[in-house]
Amino acid sequence: MLSKYLTDLADYYNNALGNDLTYQAITDAKNNHFQLLRVGWAEDRFYYGILMHFDIHPETGNIWVQQNNTERLIDEELEEYDIPKKHFVLGFRHASVRPHSKYAVM
């Protein structure tokens, strides 16, 4: 599910008009780590950055959103892949803030 989502995003960005960068979906299904990154040269500048990073907790199965450096509403997009919001933990938010969200706490 996360692999498919990130692969679909990478394909979308790689096929976008005017895009000189390469987008890669990095998946480690054995250890439950998933990333989308961009890399390459645009004019005289080198780009390398992790756009999204997810981990799946081995005990709860919750998806920890460690990073989202995009404007994409990933929770809404992943619902299309049958992943409800209650299975997301916003890892980049402090634990004291998580109970006030519509997402999982841990």
Steps between C-alpha positions, in 0.01 A plus 500: 500500500766758596731363231228542238414849622863619487566329167191668353622838630850447362355408160275806506786738584740336256250547218414861587577758236804717570642265760877452491527309825458128564254378759559164663285282722722324751330206668631261763199274552699261721569772758193715420675820386373699202629824346448722199803704401605732222848524360673665208620820347282792399703771329807547721354361821510144634193376682472210741221480749262265669148617424312235696598244761272235650564217744257224595511413869559123530264450796208734427519512121451876520664711234736756648527807280856608577522770232283667239688773315223542246166675493324172430226397740636151544236388749225575247696348213575182694132454580466422128735207571264385781717632785285688755627805688475319834804292394728804459734631767651841432854418608618852426255638760583491871323224694315759712329642189394171340190436719347821358511375141277270299786252472637219715693595810746206495 
